[in-house]
Amino acid sequence: MTKKEKLIEILYSGLLEIRLLANRNSEDRRIVNLTNILHNLPKAVIDDEGFDYELLKNNLSEYQKQHKDDCMDFIKFLKED
């Protein structure tokens, strides 16, 4: 495993753990929802073959609609140049 792959595994595992910890507290549903959307991104950095960018875009779009007054604009990163 390369250093890059090890770092990606740490990020992936960290996002999963954040989701699990937030899942214990129903007040943290927003954290659960966001980490659920993002947790597979680290693996896609290494190999994005078969990664569903449209699903990611739809999920992030829905998340942004739910939290429009207090949310980063994730979709801007998926727009074509």
Residue pairs with C-beta under 8 A, 6 or more apart in sequence:
1 9
4 46
5 46
8 42
8 43
8 45
8 46
9 42
11 42
12 39
12 40
12 42
12 43
15 35
15 38
15 39
15 42
16 35
16 39
18 31
18 35
19 31
19 32
19 35
19 36
19 39
21 28
22 28
22 29
22 31
22 32
22 35
23 32
30 67
33 63
33 66
34 63
37 56
37 59
37 60
37 63
40 51
41 56
44 51
53 78
56 78
57 75
57 78
60 74
60 75
60 78
61 75
63 71
63 74
64 71
64 73
64 74
64 75
